[in-house]
Every structure is written in C-alpha cells, then in structure tokens.
Amino acid sequence: MKVSRARVSFLVFVFLGAGLPALAADKDKKHDVDAIGDRRVAHRSIISQEKEIGIGKQYATEIDHSAKLVTDPVVTEFVNRLAQNVARNSDLAIPLTVKVIDSPDLNAFALPGGFLYVNSGLLLAADEEAQVAGVVAHEIAHAAARHWASQMTKATLLQYAMIPLIFTPMSYPVYLGAANALNIAVPLAFLKFSRGAEAEADMLGLQYMYKAGYDPTAYVTFFSKIIEQDRRSPGSVPSVFASHPPTPERIISSEEEIKRILPQREQYLVSTSEFDDVKAHLQTILTNRRRNEKKEGPTLRKRESTDRTETDTQTTTGGQDKTDDKPPVLRRRD
C-alpha cells in the first residue's frame, strides 16, 4: 500500500506542484499580445492532445446526428472564415472545425479537440461582426488553454487520492465519509475552477480578437446585450451562463483587461456589409425552414362518398354493373 500511496503522491506532485514555476513564467507571457502563438497557455493534463481530439470528435458526431445544422454555404463559409481568422491569431495548436446550429439560444460552445459550434441565435442577435468574433474568440481560448482536459485531470487525481483510504485498516467509515463529502465538494470546487477558466478565456479571447483586428470593446457590448435580454425576458439566457462569472463582473474585468494589456489602435474592424447580408440570408433560410416544417405536418384525407354509394348500388342491383345509372327494375312474382 505504501507503493500505491507513493505513486498517487507522485502524480499529484508532478501535475499540481512541479509545474508551478513554469506556470508562473507562462502567466507573464499570457499578457504579451505580441507573443501570441509562441507562448504556452495550455494547462497541464494527463490526457494527450490526440486523445482529447478523439473524444471531441466522438461528441461532435453525436451532435451532428442529433442537432439541426445550418448547411447553407453562404452562412457556413462566412462563419468558418471568421473563426479561422481568429484561430490563426490565437494560441490554438490544433485544427479548428466550425459548424452552425439552428438554435435560437444566444450562445456558442467548443468541444474538446477544437470542434466549435455557433448557434444561429447568436448570429441573428449580434449587432456587429465583432460581437460574434468576441464570442468565437472566447471559445477558441477554451480550446487553446485545454480547459476541458485540465478539468478531467483534476477530477482523475482526486479519485486516485481517495483510493488508499479504502485499504487503510479501520478506515472504511472514514473513506465513506470522505467520499460523501467529495460528492458535495467536487462540484463546488469545479464551479470555482470553471469560473476561473471562464475568466481566463475572457482575457485570452480579448487578445485573440484584438490580434485579428476586431474591436475588443464589442465583446463588452455583447455582455450588455445579455443583461438587457435577461431583464426583458427573465430565464431566456441559456443556463450555460450559470457556470460563468456574473455578467457585470465579467464586463468590469474585460474593460480593465482592455485598458491594461491591449495597446490603442487607430482603426478596428467592427462590422461589414457582408455580415449584414449573411444575417438577412440566414433569417430567410430559417423562416422558410419553419414554414416548410409546418407544411410537412400530418394531413387528413377526406374519404370519397362515391365509394359507399357505388357499393350499395352494386348490392341492390344483384351484381348489376356499377356504372349503370338506370334505376332498379321490379320483377313480377308468379
């Protein structure tokens, strides 16, 4: 058992302790916009990059089969080009796959391994192209920092840390108590970690959209839109934002990051006429799709009344031709 404990302690030390000096140095580089692409922002993980991509691909396949995707080339080409431009100006070290989902939710999400999904609701709600770029940059930051793999690593190490308690004499009740406490504490700890990851993705995302030429203040404007939407219709904001830091807090932090680490530019890309055209085109596509879905519903077919009449006539005439319109003839009985 001492060997098992030593192995567990070694794993915890390697992944949570030994990397602290390196992480401190990397943290300084995370604020250097000029070093984007040549710095380490990915968190340590026991999950390989190849494994993470494989897991993300599996999840993506399930989503592709279950969700309604927007496959119109005008829309998908524009969104993909926007996202790839941000990815080229980021720390992402793996290919990015981009798809659009037909969903009214004002949201986008990234799966492990660089699989990005953008909801149609986000595209239609955005006033400017830079707002979409800001959300996309935030999700690319999650993939670049490998937040999912890092979270899974911490969960695995916590499970390993509980194993020795099972084999310690007279400590099984202690193990049960610790396990019960763990079931309560882990979600709270991961919620805190998740909030930290979201804050980091905000910071990195602002840098990525800035590097790509977009106005970073558009990202702050997007959060204001979320607050306004939630005030007009409470509960309309997707529940995924519940794990994010409070929106007012993110607005203040984002504004501070912009002033502190992003040099002023004379010109920014805010929006384009192409974005407005794509929005109008997307709205037309979705409107036609909803109309066709209503038309394709079940319909009642009226039964022809002549079927019954013809049958009755044939029976009454004793096998008389059903096309004969003459009245039946009465025969005299001898």
C-alpha positions in Angstrom: 0.0 0.0 0.0 2.9 2.3 0.6 3.9 2.0 -3.0 0.4 2.9 -4.2 0.3 5.9 -1.9 3.7 7.0 -3.2 2.5 6.7 -6.8 -0.6 8.8 -6.1 1.5 11.4 -4.3 3.9 11.5 -7.2 1.1 12.1 -9.7 -0.3 14.9 -7.6 3.2 16.5 -7.2 4.0 16.3 -10.9 0.8 17.8 -12.2 -0.1 20.1 -9.4 3.2 21.1 -7.8 6.2 20.6 -10.0 4.8 22.8 -12.8 4.2 25.9 -10.6 7.5 27.7 -11.5 6.9 27.1 -15.2 3.3 28.2 -14.9 4.3 31.4 -13.2 6.6 32.3 -16.1 3.9 31.4 -18.6 1.4 33.6 -16.8 3.6 36.6 -17.5 3.6 35.8 -21.2 -0.2 35.4 -21.3 -0.4 39.2 -21.1 2.0 39.7 -24.0 -0.1 40.2 -27.1 3.0 40.2 -29.4 3.9 36.6 -28.2 0.6 35.1 -29.2 1.3 31.8 -31.0 4.7 31.4 -29.4 3.7 31.0 -25.8 2.3 28.3 -23.6 -1.3 28.8 -22.4 -2.4 25.2 -22.3 -2.8 23.8 -18.8 -1.1 20.5 -17.7 -3.1 17.4 -18.3 -2.7 13.6 -18.2 -4.9 13.4 -21.3 -2.9 13.6 -24.6 -3.8 16.1 -27.3 -4.6 13.2 -29.6 -6.9 11.6 -27.1 -8.7 14.9 -26.5 -9.2 15.3 -30.2 -10.6 11.8 -30.5 -13.1 12.4 -27.6 -14.2 15.7 -29.1 -14.7 14.1 -32.5 -16.9 11.5 -30.9 -19.0 14.1 -29.2 -19.2 16.1 -32.4 -20.5 13.1 -34.3 -23.3 12.7 -31.8 -24.2 16.4 -32.1 -24.2 16.3 -35.9 -26.7 13.5 -35.8 -29.0 15.0 -33.2 -28.9 18.7 -33.8 -30.4 20.7 -36.7 -27.4 22.1 -38.6 -27.4 25.1 -40.9 -25.6 23.8 -44.0 -26.2 26.8 -46.3 -22.8 27.6 -47.9 -23.2 31.3 -47.6 -23.7 31.2 -43.9 -21.2 28.4 -43.1 -18.4 29.8 -45.3 -18.7 33.2 -43.6 -18.7 31.8 -40.0 -15.9 29.4 -40.8 -13.8 32.2 -42.3 -14.4 34.5 -39.3 -13.5 31.7 -36.8 -10.4 30.6 -38.8 -9.1 34.2 -38.9 -9.4 34.4 -35.1 -7.8 30.9 -34.7 -4.8 32.0 -36.8 -4.3 34.9 -34.4 -4.5 32.7 -31.3 -2.5 30.2 -29.3 -4.5 27.3 -30.7 -2.2 24.5 -31.7 -4.7 22.1 -33.4 -7.1 22.4 -36.4 -10.4 24.1 -35.8 -13.7 22.6 -37.1 -16.6 25.1 -37.3 -20.3 24.4 -37.7 -23.6 26.4 -37.3 -26.5 25.0 -35.3 -30.1 26.0 -35.9 -30.9 27.1 -32.3 -32.4 30.4 -31.0 -30.1 30.4 -28.0 -27.7 33.2 -27.9 -24.6 31.0 -27.4 -21.7 29.2 -28.9 -19.6 26.3 -27.4 -16.4 24.5 -28.1 -15.9 20.7 -27.6 -12.6 19.2 -26.6 -10.2 19.0 -29.5 -11.2 22.1 -31.4 -14.8 21.5 -32.5 -16.6 24.8 -32.4 -20.4 25.2 -32.8 -22.1 28.6 -33.3 -25.8 29.0 -32.7 -27.9 30.8 -35.3 -29.5 32.8 -32.4 -26.1 34.4 -31.7 -25.6 35.4 -35.3 -29.1 37.0 -35.5 -28.8 38.7 -32.1 -25.4 40.3 -32.8 -25.4 43.9 -34.0 -21.9 43.7 -35.3 -19.5 41.2 -36.7 -17.0 42.0 -33.9 -19.5 40.7 -31.3 -19.6 37.3 -33.0 -15.8 37.4 -33.2 -15.6 38.1 -29.5 -17.7 35.0 -28.6 -15.9 32.9 -31.0 -12.5 34.0 -29.6 -13.7 33.2 -26.1 -14.5 29.6 -27.2 -11.2 29.2 -29.1 -9.5 30.3 -25.9 -11.1 27.4 -24.0 -9.6 25.0 -26.7 -6.2 26.7 -26.7 -5.9 26.5 -22.9 -7.2 23.0 -22.9 -9.6 23.7 -20.0 -11.6 20.5 -20.5 -8.6 18.3 -20.3 -7.3 20.1 -17.3 -10.6 19.7 -15.5 -10.7 16.0 -16.3 -7.2 15.7 -15.0 -8.1 17.2 -11.7 -11.1 15.0 -11.3 -9.0 11.9 -12.0 -6.3 12.9 -9.5 -9.0 13.5 -6.8 -10.3 10.0 -7.5 -6.8 8.5 -7.2 -6.3 10.3 -4.0 -9.3 8.5 -2.4 -8.1 5.0 -3.3 -5.6 4.5 -0.4 -8.2 5.2 2.2 -10.1 2.0 1.1 -7.1 -0.2 2.1 -6.1 1.5 5.3 -7.1 -0.6 8.3 -10.2 0.5 10.3 -10.7 3.5 8.0 -13.5 2.3 5.7 -16.0 4.6 7.6 -13.6 7.4 7.1 -13.5 6.6 3.4 -17.3 6.7 3.2 -17.4 10.0 4.9 -14.7 11.4 2.7 -16.5 10.1 -0.4 -19.8 11.7 0.7 -18.0 14.9 1.3 -16.3 14.7 -2.0 -19.6 14.3 -3.9 -20.6 17.7 -2.4 -17.3 19.5 -2.5 -16.2 18.5 -6.0 -19.0 20.3 -7.9 -18.3 23.5 -5.8 -14.6 23.2 -6.5 -15.1 22.6 -10.1 -17.6 25.5 -10.2 -14.8 27.7 -8.9 -12.4 26.3 -11.4 -14.9 26.7 -14.1 -15.3 30.4 -13.2 -11.6 30.8 -13.3 -11.4 29.1 -16.7 -14.1 31.4 -18.0 -12.2 34.5 -16.7 -9.1 33.3 -18.4 -11.0 32.6 -21.6 -12.3 36.2 -21.5 -8.7 37.5 -21.1 -7.3 35.4 -23.9 -10.3 35.9 -26.1 -9.9 39.7 -25.9 -6.3 39.3 -27.1 -7.2 37.0 -29.9 -9.9 39.2 -31.4 -7.7 42.2 -30.9 -4.9 40.4 -32.8 -7.3 39.5 -35.6 -8.2 43.2 -36.0 -11.6 43.4 -34.2 -12.6 46.0 -31.7 -12.4 44.2 -28.3 -15.0 46.6 -26.7 -17.6 44.8 -28.9 -17.2 41.8 -26.5 -18.2 44.0 -23.6 -21.2 45.2 -25.6 -22.2 41.6 -26.1 -22.4 41.1 -22.3 -24.6 44.2 -22.0 -26.9 42.6 -24.6 -27.1 39.5 -22.4 -28.1 41.6 -19.3 -30.7 43.5 -21.4 -32.2 40.3 -22.8 -32.4 38.7 -19.3 -34.1 41.8 -17.9 -36.7 41.8 -20.7 -37.3 38.1 -20.5 -36.1 36.5 -17.3 -34.8 33.0 -17.8 -34.2 33.5 -21.5 -30.4 33.5 -21.2 -29.1 29.9 -21.7 -28.4 28.0 -18.5 -24.7 27.5 -19.6 -24.0 31.1 -18.4 -24.8 29.9 -14.8 -21.3 28.5 -14.6 -19.7 31.7 -15.8 -18.8 34.6 -13.5 -21.6 37.1 -13.0 -22.0 39.1 -16.2 -21.5 42.6 -14.5 -18.2 41.2 -13.1 -17.1 40.0 -16.5 -17.9 43.4 -18.0 -15.7 45.2 -15.4 -12.9 42.7 -15.7 -12.9 42.8 -19.5 -12.8 46.6 -19.5 -9.8 46.5 -17.2 -8.0 43.9 -19.4 -8.6 46.1 -22.5 -7.1 49.1 -20.8 -4.2 47.3 -19.2 -2.8 44.9 -21.8 -4.2 46.0 -25.3 -2.4 48.9 -26.9 -4.7 51.5 -28.6 -5.2 51.3 -32.3 -6.4 54.0 -34.7 -8.7 51.6 -36.6 -10.6 48.4 -35.7 -12.8 46.1 -37.6 -16.3 46.5 -36.1 -18.6 45.2 -38.8 -19.0 44.7 -42.5 -21.8 44.8 -45.1 -21.2 41.1 -45.7 -22.2 40.4 -42.1 -25.4 42.2 -42.6 -26.1 40.3 -45.8 -25.3 37.0 -44.1 -27.7 37.8 -41.3 -30.5 38.6 -43.7 -29.8 35.5 -45.7 -29.8 33.4 -42.5 -33.1 34.8 -41.4 -34.7 34.0 -44.7 -33.4 30.4 -44.6 -34.7 29.8 -41.1 -38.1 31.4 -41.9 -38.5 29.2 -44.9 -37.4 26.1 -42.9 -40.1 26.9 -40.2 -42.7 27.3 -42.9 -41.8 24.1 -44.6 -41.9 22.2 -41.3 -45.4 23.4 -40.7 -46.5 22.3 -44.2 -44.9 18.8 -43.7 -47.2 18.1 -40.8 -49.8 15.3 -40.9 -52.9 16.0 -43.1 -56.4 14.4 -43.0 -57.6 12.9 -46.3 -61.4 13.1 -47.0 -62.9 9.8 -47.9 -64.7 9.8 -51.3 -68.5 9.5 -50.7 -68.9 7.7 -54.1 -67.2 4.6 -52.7 -70.2 3.9 -50.4 -72.8 4.8 -52.9 -71.3 2.5 -55.6 -71.1 -0.4 -53.2 -74.7 0.0 -52.1 -75.9 0.3 -55.7 -74.0 -2.9 -56.7 -75.5 -4.8 -53.8 -79.1 -3.6 -54.5 -79.0 -4.5 -58.2 -77.7 -8.0 -57.5 -74.4 -7.7 -59.2 -75.5 -5.0 -61.8 -72.7 -3.1 -63.4 -71.8 -0.2 -61.0 -71.5 2.1 -64.0 -75.2 1.6 -64.9 -77.2 4.7 -63.9 -80.6 3.1 -64.6 -83.0 2.6 -61.7 -83.5 -1.0 -60.4 -86.3 -3.0 -62.2 -89.0 -4.7 -60.2 -89.9 -8.2 -61.4 -93.4 -9.7 -61.0 -93.5 -12.8 -58.9 -95.5 -15.7 -60.4 
